[in-house]
């Protein structure tokens, strides 16, 4: 099996101090960096995804419902779109940007140099992925579900994720289990 690590949306706006901060985001960034160093031999490739909004239409709202609409976040040209400083760049071979002009939750909607994530992975013989990042109940969930749908053996390393809310995270984990995603560890409740 050829395995890749897919780091989902570990960006400034999703970490403490950002416009759509998830508790524990900065700690997840640091923990992912440590994992990438310690488990380097397990991964043939390491990539990241990021929200990269130019004008995502109805994805942003003045009065967000935090289900389908959100405060402005990860806007191109702002510091919020950048990967968090605690996430080491050296292991990252490519960054897949998504959501320029529409909502995009899954990293598999992202492109790097015009190439979609699934295509990039297949070109390199990857058949298994470990998914980590932010947020467990939104973009990590969507990315893992699409990974399974694309035929990759998929595992989510829960200790390297941060969820927005307990109820939505639990619902996401059940959805992932049902889809055949392997879940390893548990989502930290506090950091």
N, C-alpha and C positions, 0 to 999 in steps of 0.2 A: 504494500500500500504506500502511495506517495501522498503525504499529508502536508497541508498548508495551514498556517495560522491566519485567520481573518479577524482583524482588529476593527471593531465597528464604532465609528463616530466618537472617538475619544478626543473631543474638541473643547476649546475654552468655554463656549457658551453652554455646554452640558455639564461643566464642572463648577464647583463652588465659585461664586462671583460672576458667573455667566448669566445670560438673559433667560435661560431655561435650565437652571442648575439642577442636577440630581445629586442628592446627598451621597457622599462617598466617591464621587467622580474622580477627584484628584488622586485618591488612594488607589482606585482601580487603574489609573494611568501608570502609577509607580509599580503596582503589582504586575501589570502586564509586561512592563519593561524587564522586571526581574525574571518573570517566567520565560520571556523570549531569550534571555541570556542563559538561564539554567537549563532550558529544554531545547536549546538550539539544534542539537542533533536529531530531534524528533521531527523537525520541519524542513521540508525541501524548499519551502517558500514562505515568506511573511509579507502580508499586504495589509493595507488599511483602507477604510472607507470614510467618507465624510459628507455630511450635509453641506451643500454648496449653493445656497439660494441667491438667485439674481432677482427674480420676481415670480414666486411660486403661487401667485393668484390667491385663491381662497384658503390656502394653507395657513396664512397669517391672518389674524383678526384683532381688532381693537378690544373686543370682548371675547376672548378665546374660551372654548368649552373644554380644552385639554383632552379631547378625544379625537376630533377631526380638525380643529383649528387651534392655533398656538400663537403666543407672542412672537414677534420677529426674532429670529435666531439664525446663526451661521450665515449671515449675509456676506456675500463676496465683497471684499474690500474692507472688512472690519476684522478686528483681532479675534472676535468670537468664532470665526470660521476656521481658525488655525488649530492644528493639533495641539493638545495640551503639552506644556513644556516638560512634564514628568514622563511623557511617552517618548522613549528614545527613538530617533529617526534611523539610526544606522541599520537595523535589521530590515527596514521596510524597503521592499523592491519596487512597489508601486502604490499609489494612492488613487482610489476610485471615487470620483466626485459624482454626486447624485442630487437631483431635486432643483436644478437651475430654474425651471419654469413650471414646476408642478410638485406636489407633495411626493416624496420618495422615502419610503421607510427601509426597504431592503437594499443591502449593499450590492445585490445582483442587478439593481437598476443603474449602478454606477459604471462610469467609464474612466479608463486611464489611457491617454493618447488615442482616444476614439474606440478603444476595445472594451467590450463588456467584461465584467468579472468572470462569469462562467467560461467564456471563450478564452480568456487569459489563462485561467487555471487548466483547462483542457489542453491548451497548446503546450503546457509544461508537464503533462502527464499526471496531474493531480487527480486523485479519486476519493480523497477524504479531507475533511476540513474540521478544524477546531474553531469555534466562534466565541469571541470574547468582546467586552466593551459596554457601551451605554446606548440605550437603556434596555434592560432585560425584557421589559414588557412592551417594548415598541420596536426599535430598529434591530436589536439582537434577535428578537422573536421572528420578525419578518425575514431577516437574512438567513437564519437557520431553516425556516420553513422553505424558502426558495432554494437553499442548498440541497435539501432533500428532494425537492421537486426537480432539480437539475440532475439528480442521480448521484450526488456525492454522499458518501458515508459521513454523517454529520454528528458532531459532539459539541455541546455547549459546556464550557468550563465555568460553572456558576460562580465560583469564588473570584472570578476575574470579570464579574459583571456588577452593575448597579441598577436597581429597579427604581421606578418613579414611586410606585405605591404598592403596598403589600397585596391588596386584593387583585389588582391588575397583573401583578407579577405571578401570583398563584394561578390565575386563569391562563396566563401565557405558558407557564410550565406544563399545565395539563394539556394545552393545545400542542405543545412540542412533543410531549410523551406520546400522544395519540398519533402524531405524524411520523413517529419512528426516530425522533432525534434522541441520541443518548445524552443524558444529563449527568454531569459529574460534579460532585460537591454540592454546596448550597450557597444561595445568595446571602452575602453578609447583611445582617439587619442593622448594624451600626458599625461605624469605623472609628 
